[in-house]
């Protein structure tokens, strides 16, 4: 009987040792200890990615809008049509005249040249061949004085001053030469009703 008791005691001791070596609580503790580390690691990587996404630059709502001038192009366009300065006007450039027996002149027609790159608000440019103009008996003639003011003068005074300018001479004071251009009003037969000397720099 003693042998049986000793054998049973030995078996029980061996079983106790085996149970201690394979303690499920120890393995459970190890598993639970590693789980928070894994969770922290996953949380850390998620936290690190979030600022990168929110910190990336975004286009602003107003950043892509063009300015008013760039959208419409109005800033490069003139405020008004520059040819309005020439509307309803007839300007000629004299080339020849006579007044001893018959009073007449030859003159070229002109066109008005203007634009953003043209100085002095534009100018009249002669074109074509000279045409013959006669003068009405009641013609009104004007010359510019030294102050660039148009003064009414006698037809003979006007023709003499024009002749001097055509010959590159100086007319009698106070009149001057300014490019031989004149604003005229004439009828359908090129009979001049009024003529005014123009200033051309």
ZISUL-V639941 format. One record per residue. RES is the residue in one letter. NEAR is the number of other ideal C-beta (glycine too) atoms within 8 Angstrom. Layout:
((RES/NEAR) (RES/NEAR))
This chain:
((X/4) (X/5) (X/6) (X/7) (X/8) (X/8) (X/8) (X/8) (X/8) (X/8) (X/8) (X/8) (X/8) (X/8) (X/8) (X/8) (X/8) (X/8) (X/8) (X/7) (X/6) (X/6) (X/8) (X/6) (X/6) (X/7) (X/8) (X/8) (X/8) (X/8) (X/8) (X/8) (X/8) (X/8) (X/8) (X/8) (X/8) (X/8) (X/8) (X/8) (X/8) (X/8) (X/8) (X/8) (X/8) (X/8) (X/7) (X/8) (X/8) (X/8) (X/7) (X/8) (X/7) (X/6) (X/5) (X/6) (X/3) (X/4) (X/6) (X/5) (X/4) (X/5) (X/6) (X/4) (X/5) (X/4) (X/6) (X/7) (X/9) (X/7) (X/7) (X/7) (X/8) (X/7) (X/7) (X/5) (X/6) (X/7) (X/3) (X/5) (X/5) (X/11) (X/8) (X/7) (X/9) (X/10) (X/6) (X/2) (X/7) (X/7) (X/13) (X/13) (X/13) (X/14) (X/9) (X/8) (X/11) (X/9) (X/11) (X/3) (X/3) (X/6) (X/8) (X/11) (X/11) (X/11) (X/13) (X/12) (X/9) (X/12) (X/7) (X/13) (X/9) (X/11) (X/8) (X/4) (X/3) (X/11) (X/3) (X/6) (X/7) (X/11) (X/9) (X/13) (X/8) (X/9) (X/7) (X/5) (X/4) (X/8) (X/10) (X/8) (X/14) (X/11) (X/11) (X/9) (X/4) (X/5) (X/11) (X/8) (X/13) (X/13) (X/13) (X/13) (X/10) (X/6) (X/4) (X/6) (X/6) (X/8) (X/8) (X/6) (X/10) (X/6) (X/11) (X/7) (X/11) (X/13) (X/11) (X/11) (X/14) (X/12) (X/10) (X/12) (X/13) (X/11) (X/6) (X/5) (X/6) (X/5) (X/12) (X/7) (X/5) (X/5) (X/9) (X/9) (X/9) (X/11) (X/8) (X/11) (X/15) (X/13) (X/10) (X/13) (X/8) (X/9) (X/7) (X/3) (X/5) (X/10) (X/10) (X/14) (X/10) (X/10) (X/14) (X/10) (X/12) (X/12) (X/8) (X/8) (X/3))
